[in-house]
Amino acid sequence: MDKEKQEQKHSKQVAVIGLVGTILTVCGGLVGAFIGGITTVYRIQQEAQQLSIAAPQEEQALTVDTRQVSISVAQAADLDSSDYLVVEGLGFVMAQPAVGWELSSDMTYQDLFLEQNTNLSPLILFSAQVETAWDRQPVYRLRYSQPVTVEFIDGSTENGIPVDVTQLEDPILAFYSQMTILVLEKIQAPDFTLVDLALGWGHLHRGGVNSIVANPDSQYVFEQVSWELKNVLAEERNTDLTLQRWALFAEGNEFFYIVEVQYIPATNQSVQVWDDLQSYLSAFRVIQ
Amino acid sequence: MTKQKRPVAIQTALIGLVGSVLTVCGGLCGALVTSLVTIYQVERENEQVAVSSSGGGQTLSINTGTIFLSRQEAAALDPETYYIDLEQAFVLHRPLPGWSPLEELTLAEHLAETNVTCVVACDQSVYRIRYGQPIEIESDRATTINGQPISEDLLDLSEQLYGPPPWKVPYYSQMILNIYDKDVAQAIGVNNLPEMLLMSTQYQAGDYHRMVAQEDSHFAILQGSSVLGGIRIAGEPASMTLDDWLLFAERDEAYYIVEIIYTTQSGQSVQVWDDLQTYINEFRVIE
């Protein structure tokens, strides 16, 4: 009798232990499924925001996290001023220059034109805006101090179009790896929407446009273009050179921001130049 | 003894049953979580993009997940409802009541209707469906677009096309499909879908306020609105809003541009808008 009771008690204990095991298995499975699900959702959301655009035939892909382009005034105030330049009056944040780079913070749009014979910033290609209210719009620029010097010669082409060397003030131009930010007051550009600016910049690069990205849930436009120089003299040898350009178009309440990254691949150039450009674009923020 | 054993056996069986029920529930919940995540993924992929006009009046919805379909799927569609062109690899909804028959033109013929002489890609195909009668708009050098004066270049172009002002130009609510062979496009310097988008908007005066172009996708969407001020309609001073949606898509051999133009006018049935929504919804590229 006692033995039977003990066996019954024992079988009950076994069943309870089994049940506990089952409950643990169920809970574990559920928690695992939830973790897996949440991770997948997070990954999808991150991928949707993280734009990574490579130049064709190049290894480099410039990445911008469109989710993080906007920050609050309070967040901007918390940023480390040794790493970031907070331009509160113009509503944006940019990186401080790394070693080997120069920051120009007192330029205007007109200044870009004044140096167009020595360096071509694609922003100045908005040629219809010369001698308008755009002239006084502020420009901030981070420029790598060592340019690639290019000499146009007979037979040189720019995006497939022959260059007439006799029409150049100086056949030798210096091309820089740089990031240029044009801050355009909306009231000074009443004919433009953000999309118009992006399309305008794209129109000026027709023949070399590789990507335009504008996600449905994003207020930003990202473009990538190539600018091909063929049969030019660079670093004392006849060569072809492809300038890679990216542009991020963003806006705040009062301003449009055209953030333009230009990369000049050059032999013997440190890979750090590319890494610096990536970090500059990653650091750009609009203060909302 | 038997009486004593039974309750214990029942209790043990019940415990086992609870375990089984929990396991089943766990499995079902796990499946539910997995399903929800999958649905979320599919929803992201088959994104229904709703693009409103700048005034917020009309919102065109485009299901970007269903733009492309296979030849088998196209062949299974009802030819009474759909115009299926296997050679040019697209599907259009056939014209609804009140709309013109589906017209097939060349680009040169299409442009010639507005006095524009075609210069490049003139033999490329244009398909068109128009609603009823056009609104004839009378404009001149004082006309404004989106509150701004028209540029001198555009005014000079208008004079070249239509002679001295005032200019009378008909505007339709319509759907236009342009198809460009990629070989032809490449010959005029268009190497990819972004460049087709840029070429198509280069000469278009408009206030583009929305663009959707997802990374690595084979489509793009643009929305523009133009408010024409200082015009005359039927001899009376007026203003008019033109809403314009452009859907760009591509396959290996061709680019497709579907343009939806909607003219707001008093007395026009809301059905016109619904019909345009149907045309864009049912457009397909056959891959």
Contacts between the chains, C-beta under 8 A, distances in Angstrom:
chain1	res1	chain2	res2	distance
A	4	B	1	7.2
A	4	B	4	7.5
A	4	B	5	7.6
A	8	B	4	7.5
A	8	B	5	7.2
A	8	B	8	4.3
A	11	B	8	6.8
A	11	B	12	5.7
A	12	B	8	6.6
A	12	B	11	6.4
A	12	B	12	6.4
A	12	B	15	7.7
A	15	B	11	7.6
A	15	B	12	4.6
A	15	B	15	4.2
A	15	B	16	6.4
A	16	B	15	6.4
A	18	B	15	7.3
A	18	B	16	7.2
A	18	B	19	6.3
A	19	B	15	5.0
A	19	B	16	7.7
A	19	B	18	6.2
A	19	B	19	4.8
A	22	B	19	3.8
A	22	B	20	7.9
A	22	B	22	5.6
A	22	B	23	5.8
A	23	B	19	7.7
A	23	B	22	6.0
A	25	B	23	7.1
A	25	B	26	7.2
A	26	B	22	4.8
A	26	B	23	6.0
A	26	B	25	7.0
A	26	B	26	3.4
A	27	B	26	7.7
A	29	B	26	5.0
A	29	B	27	7.4
A	29	B	30	5.3
A	30	B	26	5.7
A	30	B	29	5.5
A	30	B	30	6.3
A	30	B	33	7.7
A	32	B	30	7.8
A	33	B	29	7.1
A	33	B	30	4.1
A	33	B	33	4.2
A	33	B	34	6.4
A	34	B	33	6.0
A	36	B	33	7.6
A	36	B	34	7.8
A	36	B	37	7.6
A	37	B	33	4.7
A	37	B	34	7.0
A	37	B	36	6.8
A	37	B	37	4.4
A	40	B	37	5.0
A	40	B	40	7.9
A	40	B	41	7.3
A	41	B	37	6.4
A	41	B	40	6.1
A	44	B	40	7.0
A	44	B	41	6.4
A	44	B	44	5.9
A	48	B	44	7.0
A	51	B	215	6.1
A	52	B	215	7.9
A	53	B	215	7.5
A	190	B	147	7.9
A	190	B	148	6.8
A	191	B	146	7.6
A	191	B	148	5.6
A	193	B	207	6.1
A	193	B	208	6.2
A	193	B	209	4.8
A	195	B	208	4.3
A	195	B	209	6.0
A	195	B	210	6.4
A	195	B	211	4.7
A	195	B	222	7.4
A	196	B	207	7.0
A	196	B	208	5.5
A	198	B	211	7.0
A	199	B	197	8.0
A	199	B	198	6.7
A	199	B	201	5.5
A	199	B	208	6.2
A	199	B	211	7.8
A	202	B	194	6.9
A	202	B	197	7.9
A	202	B	198	4.7
A	203	B	198	5.5
A	203	B	201	7.6
A	203	B	202	5.5
A	206	B	189	6.7
A	206	B	195	6.2
A	206	B	198	5.5
A	206	B	199	7.0
A	206	B	202	7.6
A	207	B	189	5.3
A	207	B	191	7.6
A	207	B	195	7.4
A	209	B	192	7.3
A	209	B	194	4.9
A	209	B	195	5.2
A	209	B	198	6.2
A	210	B	192	6.9
A	210	B	194	7.1
A	211	B	194	6.2
A	211	B	215	7.7
A	212	B	194	4.3
A	212	B	197	6.7
A	212	B	211	7.6
A	212	B	213	4.9
A	212	B	220	7.0
A	213	B	213	5.8
A	213	B	214	7.0
A	213	B	215	5.0
A	214	B	211	4.3
A	214	B	212	5.8
A	214	B	213	4.7
A	214	B	214	8.0
A	214	B	220	8.0
A	215	B	212	7.4
A	215	B	214	5.9
A	215	B	215	7.5
A	216	B	47	6.2
A	216	B	49	5.1
A	216	B	212	4.9
A	216	B	214	7.2
A	221	B	211	6.4
A	223	B	194	7.7
